[in-house]
Amino acid sequence: MNEVANKLAGIIDNVRELKGHDIDWAYKASPAKWSKKEVIGHLIDSAQVNLQRFVRCTYEENFRLTYEQVEWVAAAHYQDADVNELIELWALLNLQIVRVLTNYPPNRLGTRCDNSKQEPNLQTVEWLAADYVDHMLHHLKGIL
């Protein structure tokens, strides 16, 4: 788990360095596509949900926690937000995730929760943590 936490800490540093760079954060290739600001917003939503999963798995098992990503991005109005504030919020949420994962109880790493919207799909904390970082890197490719 420390490996995932260390990887995440490095990603946080890289993304924080983007503040102040000349990037068109608000550009949308089409109305159906997210801007880079909205991608950061989506990653904020993902961080919030996954932080809850990681914390709850320390004492609970087999619960279901999902979210509607398109609706959340629209409802949060990330397109209207200051990008530096979004980056900092994203960074702070992820620093908390690093703290939780670094201190994760070893006997709870195999704890499962359901992250699916349809059929039950129970995943371990270890799997969720690795998938969380992979998902993040997938979205950050277009920004970094």
C-alpha positions in Angstrom: 0.0 0.0 0.0 2.9 2.3 0.6 4.0 2.0 -3.0 0.6 3.2 -4.2 0.7 6.0 -1.6 4.2 7.1 -2.7 3.1 7.1 -6.4 0.1 9.2 -5.5 2.3 11.7 -3.6 4.5 12.1 -6.6 1.4 12.7 -8.8 0.2 15.4 -6.4 3.6 17.3 -6.7 3.4 17.1 -10.5 -0.1 18.4 -10.7 0.5 21.2 -8.2 3.3 22.4 -10.5 0.7 23.1 -13.2 -0.6 26.1 -11.3 0.3 29.2 -13.1 1.2 27.4 -16.4 -0.2 28.8 -19.6 -2.8 26.1 -20.2 -6.2 26.7 -21.6 -8.1 25.0 -18.8 -11.6 26.1 -20.0 -11.4 24.8 -23.6 -13.9 22.2 -24.6 -13.4 20.3 -27.8 -17.2 19.9 -27.9 -20.2 20.5 -25.6 -20.2 16.8 -24.8 -16.5 16.8 -23.7 -15.0 18.0 -20.5 -12.6 20.9 -20.3 -9.3 20.3 -18.4 -11.0 22.2 -15.5 -13.8 19.7 -15.5 -11.4 16.8 -15.7 -9.7 18.1 -12.5 -13.3 18.5 -11.0 -14.1 14.9 -11.9 -10.8 13.8 -10.2 -12.0 15.8 -7.1 -15.2 13.9 -7.1 -13.3 10.6 -7.5 -11.0 11.6 -4.6 -14.0 12.3 -2.4 -15.7 9.0 -3.2 -12.5 6.9 -2.9 -11.5 8.6 0.4 -14.8 7.5 1.8 -14.3 4.0 0.4 -10.8 3.7 2.0 -12.0 5.1 5.4 -15.1 3.0 5.5 -13.3 -0.2 4.6 -11.2 0.1 7.8 -14.3 -0.8 9.8 -17.0 -1.9 7.3 -17.3 -4.5 4.5 -19.4 -5.1 1.4 -21.0 -1.7 1.3 -21.8 0.0 -2.0 -20.6 3.5 -2.9 -20.9 4.9 -6.4 -21.5 8.3 -8.1 -22.8 9.7 -11.3 -19.7 11.3 -12.7 -21.3 13.4 -15.5 -24.1 14.7 -13.2 -21.6 15.5 -10.4 -19.3 17.5 -12.7 -22.3 19.5 -14.0 -23.7 20.1 -10.6 -20.4 21.3 -9.1 -19.9 23.9 -11.9 -16.2 23.2 -12.1 -16.1 25.1 -15.5 -16.8 28.3 -13.5 -14.2 27.7 -10.8 -10.7 29.1 -10.5 -8.4 26.4 -11.7 -5.8 27.0 -9.0 -8.4 26.5 -6.3 -9.5 23.3 -8.1 -5.9 22.0 -8.2 -5.4 22.8 -4.5 -8.6 21.1 -3.5 -7.7 18.1 -5.5 -4.2 18.0 -4.0 -5.5 18.3 -0.4 -8.0 15.5 -0.9 -5.3 13.3 -2.3 -2.9 14.2 0.5 -5.5 12.8 2.9 -5.8 9.7 0.8 -2.0 9.3 1.0 -2.2 9.7 4.8 -5.0 7.0 5.0 -3.3 4.6 2.7 0.1 5.0 4.4 -1.4 4.1 7.7 -3.8 1.5 6.5 -4.4 -1.5 8.8 -2.7 -4.5 7.2 -5.5 -6.8 8.3 -8.1 -4.6 6.3 -6.3 -4.6 2.9 -8.5 -7.5 1.7 -11.7 -5.8 2.8 -14.2 -5.4 -0.1 -16.7 -2.8 -1.2 -19.0 -2.6 -4.2 -18.0 0.1 -6.7 -20.4 -0.9 -9.4 -23.7 0.8 -10.5 -25.4 -2.4 -11.7 -24.4 -6.0 -10.7 -22.5 -6.3 -7.4 -18.7 -6.0 -8.0 -16.9 -6.4 -4.8 -13.2 -5.2 -4.9 -10.5 -5.2 -2.3 -9.0 -2.0 -0.8 -5.7 -3.0 -2.5 -7.4 -3.2 -5.9 -9.4 0.0 -5.3 -6.2 1.9 -4.4 -4.3 0.8 -7.5 -7.3 1.4 -9.7 -7.8 4.8 -8.3 -4.3 5.8 -9.2 -4.6 4.2 -12.7 -7.9 6.1 -13.3 -6.3 9.3 -12.2 -3.3 8.9 -14.5 -5.6 8.1 -17.4 -7.4 11.4 -17.0 -4.2 13.4 -16.3 -2.5 12.2 -19.5 -4.4 14.9 -21.4 -3.3 17.6 -19.0 0.3 16.6 -18.1 
